[in-house]
């Protein structure tokens, strides 16, 4: 089941989309203008946004651009609906981050097919993600089953595998990425990963591990910030936070 945001000002068309989405077993919310659509996008974290280009307040292309520029850790697919016939508008829409488009008028069967095709690509709805073998944020992807980490600096850049990571570093990153914003105190990290480690200064061992992990993430993904993903919490420990891209 997916969470779908419908941004469409035509009541009849919005109702057709709603029926199609509802019959497929998905949850939904409807916005009748661009401004309310952008607000709902931040609140509901949709898997898919069905976006009309001809909105009464903000052009649909601008809405698409705003969503991509102000991205949260989730990355919704965008299906554009348009009554326009100019191919230039469609090319601009794709360049601004739309994943697919559908010309009006369209049949419910065609809409359902497009929705299904896009949602098949959503890692949050896959069996792997549901079993928590795959952890994803805007710039980070961790495959726990294979022990592999991938990063990217922006949506337009490809995913790059992070090399030379130890098993402990991958598990540490995965644990923190599952709980973004939570502060992991040094004592908790020691209990998880350094209980049986040699040496008395286990806190220094944590600092060293995190420092090397940050360097690998930064260099592999071409990320400019000093402390990517793992942030310092003064005198307490660390927390995971991804940035908007």
PyMOL commands that set and color helices and strands:
alter all, ss='L'
color gray80, all
select helices_A, chain A and resi 11-23+34-44+60-69+87-95+108-119+123-125+127-130+167-177+186-194+202-221
alter helices_A, ss='H'
color red, helices_A
select strands_A, chain A and resi 3-7+27-31+48-52+77-82+100-103+134-136+140-143+148-151+160-161+183-185+230-233+237-240
alter strands_A, ss='S'
color yellow, strands_A
deselect
rebuild
show_as cartoon
